[in-house]
């Protein structure tokens, strides 16, 4: 014990000199977290209503991220090398399942080198959440959001930045990966990787900022993606070989925005058009394929809006909305996979004091499939309207001040078509009105997750 105490004293004595030597290097810890818990006033807990792909986030389930980064500076060249690691924790809470196991994922694991190849040039490689501006109230990145393992380069020229990225991903699904058991040469069996194909995603982005008035600036972003997956073979349930052809697709989009310098006020408009494989989420399996088993002919259009307005220190208005049209690649024009959907959320807040806000929210979801529902024999169009009162204790003033502690009461109205999205055996199917009373928390500290819209 004495030897260990002596060693600790030596380390503590040496720390000031070490800190002085490494003064230009820096470690950053950040985190994001949210949790909602309460009652539906019928004995049940949190059960968010969701009839569209990007439902309002007011009653989102629990989630957390831990961000770690370390920047190493090279004074002789001016270069900076930074390592990034983000661990994500899923919604499984011990208190609701009695299980100590947790869902853990690595969201970021990459290194970025700035000014190593020249001034204003950054290069990165690894696993990265690669994204731009979001629609916060819908927890949705409507233009550029990638989850790949690869690399990219950024070049900044004055007020304009250019980004190029290429990466791969692969799902544990027999669309991309399949292992089969075969007989071994001597005896027994062994596992063989039969289907093994990755999706390649290449993206290009240009962003320009310009001062428009004394306090107002604007930005414009153009964006594109190319998706490709190679040919592969898999074994179906009848042990028959099936060949899946190579497939590809492209996506283009743009964003224009206005923001007020030195304030959280902004307004962003988005448009995105995708076709073929790029009309599907990069972490999803394409469906509704054509007769050649390809996504050729599928297309998607997304329009989005996000904004925040704080006219003074007492009031704030946060909003977000999107509309999406999707048509799959099969020849059926009356297909329930072909849809229009829309979502919106409006959240006004009154700052009663420095740390207390009276917040309200009105949000809605609408879905219109092209096909006829089997149960009703009609074209069902689910619609959900939700209102909420959310007294909030916050670190400070404004829509994006965090951490926050929330008391939540919400009431949701579902039309008959929305009720039929539940299984016939589900007790929630009979409730056209759903209540929720509970508490919620949310924070972000040095987080890579949010950019506050700008």
BAPA-78374 format. One record per residue (C-alpha): x, y, z. Coordinates in steps of 0.02 Angstrom, whole numbers, plus 50000, padded with zeros to 5 digits. Last residue first. Example, Ala and Ser with C-alpha at 12.3 -4.5 7.8 and 13.67 -1.06 7.14 Angstrom:
BEGIN
506844994750357 506154977550390 
END
This chain:
BEGIN
485995133148090 484555122648155 485135120948334 486645110548277 486155094248361 486885076748379 488755079848399 488435084348581 489475096548683 488095094748814 486355089348760 484905087148878 483155080048891 481995075249032 480195069549040 478815067249165 477105059349150 475275060449107 474645052748944 472905052148871 472255042848718 470625046648629 469965035148491 470315020548605 469695003648540 471314999248450 472325002548608 471754985748678 472764976848539 471904960748480 471314968548316 473104974348280 473324993248283 473295002948118 471405001548130 471365015348259 472135027148132 470735023548010 469435026748145 470155043948181 471395045748322 471345059848450 472825062248564 472885070648735 474505075648818 475025080248994 476875081949023 477915088449169 479625092349099 481415093749162 482595102249039 484485102249017 484545111848899 484085128548822 483555125848641 481845134148640 482385149248741 482825154448917 483945145549040 484395128849118 482585123649102 481125118649213 479635114849101 477745115049113 477185104548962 475385105948904 474995094648757 473905092848602 473885078348480 473005075848315 473125058848228 472515054848052 472465037947964 471805038447785 470995021747741 470545019347559 469055007847578 468684989247596 468764991847784 469784976347827 470774974347666 471284992547654 471224999047475 472825005647399 473555022947374 474075025047555 473645041847634 474475045547802 474255060747914 475095065148078 474795080248189 475575091348321 475065104748444 476245108948585 476205119748741 477625125948851 477545136149010 479375139449050 480315140449214 482175143849238 482395162549209 480565165849246 478885164049161 479655160948990 478135157448882 478385143548753 477555139548587 477825122148510 477115118448337 477265101048263 476925094448088 476815077847995 476385072547819 476195056547722 475795051847542 475945033547505 476345019347386 476565003947496 474665002247497 474774998347311 473475004347188 474755008147052 475374990147050 476894989346934 478164986447074 479524999447101 478865008447255 478065025647259 478415037547404 477765054947434 478335064347588 477775080147678 478715088347820 478425100147965 479335108948106 479025122848231 479785131748381 478985147748445 479805157248587 479235170748707 479935179848860 481705184448804 481085193348648 480515189448471 481095171348487 480735162448323 481265144848280 481095135948114 481015119548023 480245115247855 480305099747747 479815093247575 480225075147532 480015066447364 480295047747340 480485036447190 480425018047147 480615013946961 482215003846978 482184995547150 482674978747077 481944961247089 481804960346898 479904960646911 480004976847009 480334978347195 479004983047324 480274982547464 482044989047489 482884983447652 483284998047767 484855006047838 485165016947684 483345022247689 482485019147523 482295031047375 484175029247346 483905011447279 482915018247133 482495036747140 482705050647266 482135068747272 482455079847424 481815097247464 482175107347621 481705124247694 482585131647847 482055146247957 483115153148098 483085162848262 484265156548398 485095173648411 486855180648386 486625182048199 484875179948134 484615164948022 483905161747849 483945145047760 483925136447593 484125117747574 484355106947419 484165089147360 484745075547243 484655056647261 485295042847148 484995024147133 485825007347111 485524988647097 486504972747065 485384957647044 484784945847181 485024927647134 483974914647224 484574897047265 483294884847331 483364878447510 481454879547522 481624894047645 482714903547522 484594902047492 485514917947442 486514924447295 487234941747266 487414955647139 488184971947195 487404986547289 487495004647235 486915021347304 487375038747238 486985054147341 486765072647307 486695089247400 486525107747368 486535119447517 486095137947526 486355149447673 485695166347726 486215179347851 485205192147949 485905204948071 486415219547959 485625212147804 486025198147680 487675190947741 488065175347639 488365157147681 488745143447554 488615124547574 489145111447446 488825092847467 489325076547382 488825059147439 489375041547393 488475026647470 489045008847438 487914994947502 488834979247553 488654961647486 488954944947571 487724930947538 488404913247564 489524915347717 489834897047758 489554888747926 490184871047958 489414854147975 489844837048047 491114825147972 492634825247858 492324837747718 491064847547821 489234847747769 488484864847747 487654877447865 487154893947788 487664911947828 486764926447746 487164944847722 486434958347611 484594954047577 484844939747699 484794952447840 486164957547961 486304974147871 487854980747783 488544998247768 489855006247658 490615023447636 491045037647519 491095056147562 491395072747475 491125089547560 491325107247492 491225122547604 490855140347547 491085156547644 492935157747604 493465141547521 493285127147643 493765109847582 493055094347664 493585076247635 492755059647671 492925042147736 492095025347754 490945016447875 489175022447848 487715030547936 487145045047829 485945059447856 485775073247726 484125081147677 482645078147793 483575074647956 482135070048072 481825070648258 480065077448222 480185092548338 482015094948289 481855095848101 483695092648070 485175101347988 486665091447919 487215073647943 488645061147941 488495049548090 490225041848070 491195025648064 492995028148007 493965040547902 494155059447902 495025072747798 494965091447826 495665104747707 495645123247755 497565124847742 498445109947667 498585091247683 498695090947874 497545106147891 496265096147990 496385077248017 494815068348075 494815051148157 493275040148170 492185029548282 490445036948290 488795027848317 489435012848416 487905003648483 487354997848654 485674989848695 485714985648879 485824970048986 485394972349170 483664964849145 482264968949266 481194974249118 480474991449155 481684997549290 483174990449196 482855002449051 482944996648869 482795012248760 484485010948677 486195017448734 487305025348601 489205026348616 490065040248519 491945040048490 492925053648400 494815055648378 495505072548325 497105076448230 497555094848213 498815102448093 499665119248123 501295112448053 502555115148196 501185116848327 500495099248296 498855098148392 498045082348459 496175083648488 495285070648594 493455066548576 492165057248679 490285057948652 489055047948758 487325045448682 485645042148763 483905035748719 482235033848805 480615033148705 479885048148616 478315056348686 478575073948616 479525067348464 478225070448330 478115055648208 479385053048070 478875037547970 477005040347988 475635031748091 476465033148262 475565034848428 476795033848572 476475020248704 477155025948873 476415016349019 474845006549049 473615006649194 472235015549100 472775033349140 474095032149000 475425033249135 477155040549152 478955039949092 479925049948961 481815049748946 483085059348843 484975060248832 486405067948735 488195068448793 489845077248774 491625074848835 493045084548758 494905081548781 496155094648723 497945096048661 498795112948665 499235111548849 500135095048826 501805100848899 500935111349032 499815096849082 501335085449096 502235098149206 500675100349315 500415081249323 502165076549385 501775079249569 500145069449553 501075054949471 502455054949603 501165055449743 500225040949665 501825030649658 502145034049843 500375028849887 500595012849785 502255008949875 501445012050045 500005000050000 
END
